[in-house]
Amino acid sequence: MIIKIVRNALGLIIVFFDWISRPKAIKRTPEAQAKAQSAIEGHSLYQFLACPFCVKTRRAMHKLGLNMELRDINKNPQHRVDLEQGGGRVKVPCLRIEEGENVRWMYESNDIIQYLEQRVS
């Protein structure tokens, strides 16, 4: 119980420092921004607010200027169920990549960030 409280408190501190030190987003032409957004169409990030690795991933998304659906597994029980059933485990962050009929699930913040950087470059 105490460990959970400490973990949540530290997570909120990380969220606060992320908020005050957030990097500026990449500036693109409207056409380039539309192309970048199109490259991540059908993608969604399963996460929760105070997770340090989720903060890291959201920071990278902000820096890349990407708007993606965020699915908080703590606030919406159905997102948690979808993550477990689709991805095979309840672990965040997890990027759900929907491309036509195919759906892939990508775990690990570094892998997600690298994937997004390559996708919008």
Buried (B, 14 or more C-beta within 10 A) or exposed (E): EEEEEEEEEEBEEBBEEBEEEEEEEBEBEEEEBEEBBEBBEBBBBBBBBBBBBBBBBBBBBBBBBBEBEBBBBEEEEEBBEBBBEEBEEEBBBBBBBEEEEEEEBBBBBEEBBEBBEEBBE
